[in-house]
Amino acid sequence: MKNDIQAVAGVELTDGFHLLMDALEMNGITNIYGLLGIPVTEVGRIWQARGNKFYSFRNEQNAGYAASVAGYLTKKPGVCVTVSAPGFLNGLTALANATTNCFPMIMISGSSEREIVDLQQGDYEEMDQLNIARPHCKASFRINRVEDIGVAVARAIRTALSGRPGGVYLDIPARLFSTTMPAEEGKKSVFVPVDPAPAQIPGPDAVQRAVDLLKGAKKPLILLGKGAAYAQCDADIKALIEETGIPFTPMSMAKGLLSDTHPQCGAAARSMILQESDVVVLIGARLNWLLSHGKGKTWGSPKKFIQIDIQANEMDSNVPIAAPLVGDVQSCVNALRAGLKGMTKPTEWMNTVAERAAGSRAKLATKLSTQTPVMNYHNSLGAIRDVLKNYPDITLVNEGANALDNARMVIDQYLPRKRVDTGTWGVMGVGMGSAVAAAVETGKPVVAICGDSAFGFSAMEFETITRYNLPVTVIIMNNGGIYRGDEANPKHQFSCMSFNPNTRYDQFGISLGGEGIRVNTSEELAKALEASIKSGKPTLIDAIIDPAAGVESGRIGNLNIVSTIGKK
């Protein structure tokens, strides 16, 4: 055990700081994301002194987003450390987001002493963090004894990874960090949990029910969610799709699980295949708002759903699921493969989908290549797409409203887990934290495409990127406002939906220690992106977009409530 605690009466001692490090290291954690201060400052210093890496952020929320994305990319919990009370609350948004998106994450926060908090006597940053966190994560634990640190970390890891992954909160009162115990006993108290995310095999009857449905389908469809990407059984999913000949369409973070250019990819014909399909297999996807809850105009004619999910109560959450397959993705997919062996491929349906998809892609290609006096979302993103197709191993981070919706449609992904975006909640501000985690965990370059509004939520983290010299290129789609920048100003004040048109994001990037360039044409954008990728230097590209480009609320305008008072 590595520590520098002095021996007392001939007995070597350890303390809470070192036991926490021992437990995390033993469980394969090498990177921690966070923001340090009282009472957790020494966590970072000791962690680095032991040869590990601590990525220090400017805001705990962004550190938490980084930890959650690290969990998604690696299938082991990302760890975020925060100070107490306000710092804890900043990180809590990211912890809740991780749980909503099913990303394994552990947030560790220092806290005030219980006897003062419970009597509300006014301690430094007094707050009942344990109970505040509880509704927003899978589990919330407090460690009250130094000898329980090992079991607490093990429980947190098992909870974060098992079943449907998610966030876990660990509350550590300040005095516990410096509490000592015999080092030999401490060594025995830390351990690695055995099989923290065991396979869950679907029942034979459930598999047969799904198989029978698919064999009887005329127009089957496989819909891939980010849960399918997280499962990291890429070859098995690819085999299921190619062996059956069923067309597929991915949700945004499942793009690249099979290449977007795969002949069975129906993403470009998404509206048609959702409406006309008769049996839909959901793999790691939920029928939530992103899929119109499985009903309404989006889905057209009634259809039967086969849903693969590790959580049984997810079934029937919006519409009846005809064939629920409860289990882990890999086990369920391989059970389907075995049952569908020799299945007649729906060739006519596949040809129809391919023809529609080809037509849609041709129409889109025209929009992408059409030049305009000021760039719009199509020709700017078309230029980015043409560069990125030569770098399939780059992770694309994407956030915003129109910047998100259009990039998802325009930019193809070729490899799994190479797209990270706002996820289930559609959270603004995930960009820079996600970019840091993607660069750290993959060791590959990252390109982040952000709306100017979305970038503002985490802009100072570009300094974090430059401080650690990460190969991240940030492209700001700058149309000067929220959704768009051409809203008229009322006489008494600047419009609530517009930004300062003189903002120079490129100079901001330079001021924080990176490269910065402003571009006005798609040619300039492509050239700047190519140069940035090749340089490996942190770069901020300020891409000037037509202020009139953009749609209110992106593709969810139907959710925007508009007052009609005083309107004719």
Secondary structure, 3 states (H helix, E strand, C coil): CCCCCCCECCECEEEHHHHHHHHHHHCCCCEEEECCCCCCHHHHHHHHHCCCEEEECCCHHHHHHHHHHHHHHHCCCEEEEECCCHHHHHHHHHHHHHHHHCCCEEEEEEECCHHHHHCCCCCCCCCCHHHHHHHHCCEEEECCCHHHHHHHHHHHHHHHHCCCCCEEEEEEEHHHHHCEEEHHHHHHHCCCCCCCCCCCCCCHHHHHHHHHHHHCCCCEEEEECHHHHHCCCHHHHHHHHHHHCCCEEECHHHCCCCCCCCCCECHHHHHHHHHHCCEEEEECCCCCHHHHHHCCCCCCCCCEEEEEECCHHHCCCCCCCCEEEECCHHHHHHHHHHHCCCCCCCHHHHHHHHHHHHHHHHHHHHHHHCCCCCECHHHHHHHHHHHHCCCCCCEEEEECCHHHHHHHHHCCCCCCCCEECCCCCCCCCCHHHHHHHHHHHHCCCEEEEEEHHHHHCCCCHHHHHHHCCCCEEEEEEECCECCCCCCCCCCCCCCCCECCCCCCHHHHHHHCCCEEEEECCHHHHHHHHHHHHHHCCCEEEEEEECCCCCCCCCCCHHHCCCCCCCCC
